[in-house]
């Protein structure tokens, strides 16, 4: 087989000791030159083609204009057939394939080529029609010919149109000349440059071998590669730069790896790093059968820390929690390992453990045990919970948080990272539902609970749209007179199949899924509509409605409340909005703006659960509130707890000095009611006075307390 010129050159370079990089470089240069020549030839041909097309257009247009002038003279004195012989002659000498002359007046069309003519009545060429319509010369470049349509003017009026089509003889001749010229240029160019470039490349690329080999080794992950180029000048400088680059690359890769797999707040493994570590642990459990467990830890009360003290303090608390978890693991004899190195497969580590932050206030711990996984896991979970009971001192702020811990055992509770994490997460939620600050092992029944939860969430979304959320009314009683002075509207869900659901069965779900604001709106709408209805019947009585933190975050809440007051014709002072202390202090400035705007309509505000938060009292007292609601936890312990007794007295004294009212929640006994009355509390509510009831029963309570209300109105 005869070898090509390029193959001969490459073999010649190889016999002279050229390396693969040199041979490839020569081949690359040769190919590049050939490509360059091909592109150059193609560009020359394209340029020649445009020149040929322009020449053909000019020639065809000139011929068409001449025919149009002749046709105009003929048509002004004669008929179209007088042009027959003339057009045949013009087609023959002008390299025209076809000539059409259309007379608008007679509607006839003369068609002629180099040897014959035809007179017909049809005229369908779109190019000629366009020229006839706008009175301008029209062009159409086809693949092998040019068509030109020129309007015929007789006495400054368009009489007809001439359409000519060129032959391909002119283009064929010109293209042959252009191709021949380009080939000669290409052959001369390659004949001179190819041998010259082959020799130059062979000499210049010899020092590049070492750099090439170093690059290959770096590509294989070897970053500690010495580069010692023997050549001076630019190649020597390149070698030194290459060496510096590899050092920086190694440092950069280490930094990027740390950032990609490390939590920026705590310095622990992040979510992806944890996933890989758990995957390694699950694989190890399948191989060696040794017991392991995964702990999913969620801090209790962390959200309130962020709301009250800010995210910077929250981040510092997360760091402190991480350090305590590390300390517990080391005290118990575990060795903290990097989950990326898969050390759980190595028998030399007796008790490996991985620790990371999954996100937010969630931590994950994975450990290997020596014997009984459940017993050792329970002991470790109890130790983790106990280490959080000691308060944290963050920049002088004493903060207490708990935790809910979910535990999934390997391999019984899952054979992959995704399943294990999900099951440990489910167990953690079970611990929260059981009362928080405790641990819980995963069980198969929890999966069904998750499904039930998802179904309930979908049903709750539908319930809001179907008006299934109802308002029940809990009486608030004047402690001095014992008479009802207001009602608090509380949400109830009239489920189509499960009946009446209490708030505890759906409010936590609504808060987690972001539907609580819509529920608050539904309750407020029904409460104001009911207050309006009672007013029409002669009883004006205030209603209190809860507003969630999500409501405060929505700018449209102000206009929503104002619209409802106007829609139902209810005075603003009949509406009292209850805001929790933590919600009000999440963004005090925004809370003050919202409250001030609504108070212009007469709306009253109450701070719910007052005294249970970690609020800045100075900031809290700046809010335009009207009522302090004393939390039920103080009322419950007020009889036998001197501290609770003193705290309630303090709240009442503070409220009296500010001209505010006080409401005690959760009153269940007569003794509590009497004690709160002596302490100066103004209003009480709780099961001692009545449970939340539907509007119809609330109306009966009003009639019982105010038997003459139907004849007039009353208002607290």
Secondary structure, DSSP 8 states (H G I E B T S, - for coil): ----HHHHHHHHHHHTT--HHHHHHHHHHHHHHHHHHHHHHHHHHHHHHHHHHHHHHHHHHHHHHHHHHHHHHHHHHS-GGGGHHHHHHHHHHTTEEEEEEEETTT--EEEE-SS-EEEES----HHHHHHHHH-S-EEEE-SS-EEEEEEEEETTEEEEEEEEEE-SHHHHHHHHHHHHHHHHHHHHHHHHHHHHHHHHHHHHSTTHHHHHHHHHHHHTT-----------HHHHHHHHHHHHHHHHHHHHHHHHHHHHHB-TTT-SB-HHHHHHHHHHHHHHHHHH---EEEEEEEEESHHHHHHHH-HHHHHHHHHHHHHHHHHHHHHTT-EE--GGGTGGG-TT-SSEEEEEEEETTEEEEEEE-SS-HHHHHHHHHHHHHHHHSS-EEETTEEE--EEEEEEEEETTT-SSHHHHHHHHHHHHHHHHHTTSSSEEE--THHHHHHHHHHHHHHHHHHHHHTT-EEEEEEEEEETTT--EEEEEEEEEEEETTTEEE-GGGTHHHHHHHT-HHHHHHHHHHHHHHHHHHHHHTT---EEEEEE-HHHHT-THHHHHHHHHHHHHT--GGGEEEEEEHHHHHHTHHHHHHHHHHHHTTT-EEEEEEETSS---HHHHHTS---EEEE-HHHHHTTTT-HHHHHHHHHHHHHHHHHT-EEEE----SHHHHHHHHHTT--EE-STTT---B-HHHHHHHHHHH-TTGGGS----
